[in-house]
Amino acid sequence: MKRTHFFILVAQLVAGYALACPPSVQPRSAPLPVGADGKLPVVQPVIAKPVTPGDDLCASEGIYSDTAQLASLSDTEYQNRFGTLPTASAPPFHAGVTQTGGGYDFFISTPLGSGGGQAPASWEVRVDGQVIATGSRFELIGACPDSSEACGSQSAWVATTSLSPGAFDATRYVTVWVCGADNACRPTPLLSPRFKQSFS
């Protein structure tokens, strides 16, 4: 067999395998929100099962878990996105989101030493840039009674909330904002809430 014919045959075989692989169906996402939320980076839930190559050259799909971990934007990330630094009253924080049988559970925490040791003024959950839940109750979790540096690393201000299954779906974008006393707020990235869905 001539070398040229051999390469053509190999190319056809590879193309045949590619065509035999089932197409990956991805949910359509909504357009990015307008305003401040539309400037945020997009993240996905925690990966439960990564994409792996199969014996037939078709990669098996990965699967997202039922949980997302969202770290708020750092000062540098905030400045790069919005052109200014966040105020000291808008502390860095962490938000965890879990899909449950009854909807979505949110857990928001910020170290005691952030924001001068004071509890944040409020939190917001937004879907496509629109506030769908907000609150101002934070509880101090931990054994430390003061806001010293050594103590602050062991305690945190914590807020929780639960949303119904109809609050949003996998085509939307979800973000959490925590605000200080002067209404200055710091966001997480935009979450594409594709919980328990496959990807490739």
PyMOL commands that set and color helices and strands:
alter all, ss='L'
color gray80, all
select helices_A, chain A and resi 3-20+36-39+75-82+114-117+149-152+165-167
alter helices_A, ss='H'
color red, helices_A
select strands_A, chain A and resi 42-43+47-49+52-53+59-60+62-64+67-71+94-100+103-111+122-127+130-135+139-141+156-163+174-179+185-187+190-191+198-199
alter strands_A, ss='S'
color yellow, strands_A
deselect
rebuild
show_as cartoon
